[in-house]
Each structure stands twice: as C-alpha cells, then as structure tokens.
C-alpha cells in the first residue's frame, strides 16, 4: 500500500486528501466494496476530475467524502482529510457545519435535487440562514444577486418561482448558486451537466470554469464523460470497479494514458470525435464486472487485451510511473517496467 | 424510399398544461412539435436526425412509425401513401418498418422471456412455422452478439447493453427495410456505446438496412450516417452530407451544437471555451425560414449562406 505522499505534488497546498477510503454495501450478495482503497489529493484552486463508467464507485466516493452514504452502505476504512481535519472523526453536529458551509455538493438531476413544493428563493436562503446567520431579507437579496451572477435572466422572478417552472439548465444554475451561497472551499459536482442538452451543458461548464478562475474555486468533478473532464479538470483519477486505476495531471491522462483501460476507453471515445471516418470504433470488449463477483487478480483482466497469467493472480497496487516526480500513477502489472524506482537510501 | 412532405404535428395543451407553464415560460396554447418538415431517405441510406431535447425529433419518428397521427402532411413509404393505409395493408407495411428506442428498460416487456420478446413480431405477422421461428430467433440473437443461454432469461437479468441488443434483434427479426433508431445508445455507458455503434454498422450491411438514426449528439451520427438533418424548434435548419455538416456547418445553430460537444481533449476544450467567450451570446430566436439549397446537396434555413 502506497500513500499518495507529498512527492505527488510540486508545491501548493492540499485542500482535500482522501486516503485508502473504503465504502462497502451490505447486500444479500455479501459486502460489496463500492469504493475500495481510493486515494487522491485535491489542491487548493484546482479541479480533480473523477471519471469512470456507471457502477465504478465515483458517485459513492463523492458521497463518502461528505459522509452522506446511508445504509446499507458504510464507510469502513480510510481517512478524509479536509484542511488537515479527518472528517470521519467529526461528530454529527460538527459534520453538519461542514456540509454546505465548507464543502458543497451539486447533483446530477437538477430537477429532482430541488424540493418541488418550495419556492426557489426559500430553498436558496436556507443555507445562508443556517450557516451564516443571515436574516431572511438580506439572505433573499443575496440570493437574487447570486442568481444574477449565474447568468439567470429575471433573477428576482426566479426566486419566487417553483422548480417545475424552470428549465433543466435554469435549475442547474440555481443549484450551483445555492451551493456557492455560503462560499464553500470545496465544490463536489456529481455529473453536473449530464442531464442537460449540449448547448446548455457547454454554458454550465463555462460558468464553472469562470468561477474557478475568478474565485479560485476548488472542485471535485465527477463524470462519466471524458469530454467534460477534459474541459475542467487539472488532475484526473480514472476509476474502474471501485478503484482508482490511473491518476495524474490531465494532460498526462489525455495525451499519454498508461493503463490499458484508460487507453482503450479514450480511443473509443476519441474515435467518435475523430475526423477520419473509420468504419468500426475501437472498443473495450465485455462489460464492467459485477461487484458481487469481482474477478481474481487485476479487476480489469477479463477485458484487457494485454492480460497475462500473472494478471489473473496478482492484484496490482497503484504505483508511480515515468520520470521521478512526474506524478503519474497507475494500477497495472504490465507497467512495472516504467515504475519509478525508489531511492536507494 | 421514405419521403416526408410538409409534415406537421401540433399538440394542443389542456388547461392544466397551460397553467403549468406559469409566469416564466410564455403562455402558449399549442406546441408545434413538428412544424413543416420535408426530407427523403434513399434505399440503403443512413439518415441522421439531430437536435436537442424538445426539438421534435422523437415526435417526427413516432409519426413515421404511425404511433402518432400527424396533424398535416404526407409520408410516402416505397412510393405508397403511408398515412392513407389502414387495417391489413397497414399491418403488412409495418412489418417493413421497425424501431429501437432509447430506454432499453422501458421498451422490453419484463414478463416475457428474451426468446418470446424476439419471437413476438413473427407471431404477430404470422411468419413461419413454430420451428422456423425458433431458428430465426436463435440466428438473430447470435447476430446481435447474444447466445442461446439468454433465450430463457428475462429482461431484468440483462444489462443495459444486452437489452439494447435484444431490442435490435426484435426489430430485425421481420427483416425490415427501414429501421428507426431513436437514441439507441444515449442511455448506455461509453464503452458499451461504442460496441452498439459497431454492431449497428455490421447489421446495416448484413440486412441492407435503410436507417433513420435519431440522436442529440452529433459525434455518433458522424460514424453511422450518410446524411444529417439538424432540427431546431420543430423545423429542419440544415440538411446535408455528414462530411459537409462537420467541415462546413453554415447555420449558427448547427455550429453551436458542434462546439457544445465536449471533446476528450483538454487543449481543444480550452480553445473552444475561449472562442465562446469572445462571441456575443446568442440572440433569442434562431432563423427558421424555408430551406434553401446553398451548395449542391447542402440545404440551410433562413437564407443563411446564400450567395448574393
């Protein structure tokens, strides 16, 4: 087990450090490790993109950070260090002060994340009243300003509207505004643009990028879409079957992917966008394994064209590759040859 | 092979529906889901229909399948007036037009086994003896990449990708001439999307299919289709060869659609974001006039790109 220690960074302060996080779900099939030994860092002012297919554990990772995983799920191991505080050790009431105030989260389906029976405005000001002690009037005023900043036309009218009266894109702007209302240090965005149309999606991403550069907002962006990740992420963690299989700076992951899964998945996505009209797309054969019946050894080996006998037996660890200090980590036995050699003491 | 002429489908809203639109959406009594759409699809061609949600593309597909009756306009299928058909004759033609839908969970009967689901169209159209039907079903399942083990399973036991394969087998078992595919991959995972796109490519050739492929995303259309029509607010705003759409998009809405697609390449994304920043925001409505041919086989709405 390797901690992602300080050699992964070249200066800069970590706002969030996740260490060997393990979240299991107790089901009839036994305990399923939805998140299994996940570690990563998020530096202040930067965005970490967590990417993977459905069921790979990326959403549960986001929820685990905020301790929002309910039964039958349970966080059983690991640390979530937020500004040096281990969130797993906080009491419930202390945790309540973190949620929404220090770390805010936005969810995939904007329409269902809002209460249909409450006016937008009333939902907007809840957090500000709770965490910042604003009185209703000033919170409301602040709410209108926030909505304007998010680029919503008729912000004042929106505050008095109900969620069903707004479009999906408008609801997502409301949610982002709500998440930012208490000026959190970290924003966890779980598929914030997935349910939206292409043009709306582009505008939401523009908005997030703007917030990032203007207010140096730190973000954890969860998405299945490599395009969205390419758009906003400085760092990328690729997840497969509950584990991080590759981790590094965005440019490394996109232009020099190392893990066979990342390589092939990117090729199949890039194929769709490529200028050359190939008849057949490169694909990753097979399907994501069932959490209840994980393959032995490397979890990707049944789908991996490079797999050898060892891959079926040995479960690889996440280790650094390339030049020393390149901060590129991979979980694959076939990449041992490029592993960074530990210093001889 | 398929000719659509000035097709309209309007929905009249009930009073409750109007109330629901509330103070922000403008109050409309009628939704013009499809508003005067015309195009033709040739034998063996793959035709892509692209647009954002609510642009009317699914309504159009439902009209082609006659799951909805159009308000006005004509549809000709193999030279026959498809909308005038009824009874036995309609049933006979319907066998030749089959469909695959977006949601592979909602489109398969959960109480029927996979074998029964794929066999059903043959039963409905009285095709073949019992044994012939069983053979056909086995053959089709094999072609879509499923094996005999799946025959007696139920939809709930299959993954989304496998279900979409079943839906494809069911659609092709009557050997249709035209396949209407309404967002067949958009609810699937990326690695599975590529698999289904490749499968469609193979099946297209094997069955000499004519394909009406509906999608909200342009990239996948690029792979499968020969020509593309871009729809916006119930109308077609641009229609041309696939290559042309990507290399020389003329309508501003088409451009916006193309630029909006997040590509898996950080450098391209950054460049496009900068471009968006420099351009003034889109003026409210799009130019949605009549289509005009501005170059050979390149049609654009609203007099854009017409040489003076």
Interface residues (C-beta under 8 A of the other chain):
Chain A: X53 X54 X154 X157 X158 X161 X162 X164 X165 X166 X197 X198 X199 X200 X201 X202 X205 X206 X209 X224 X225 X226 X227 X228 X229 X230 X231 X233 X250 X251 X254 X264 X265 X266 X268 X269 X270 X271 X272 X273 X275 X277 X278 X279 X280 X281 X282 X283 X284 X285 X287 X288
Chain B: X20 X21 X22 X23 X24 X25 X52 X53 X159 X161 X189 X190 X191 X192 X193 X194 X195 X197 X198 X201 X216 X217 X219 X220 X222 X223 X242 X243 X246 X256 X257 X259 X260 X261 X262 X263 X264 X265 X266 X268 X269 X273 X276 X277
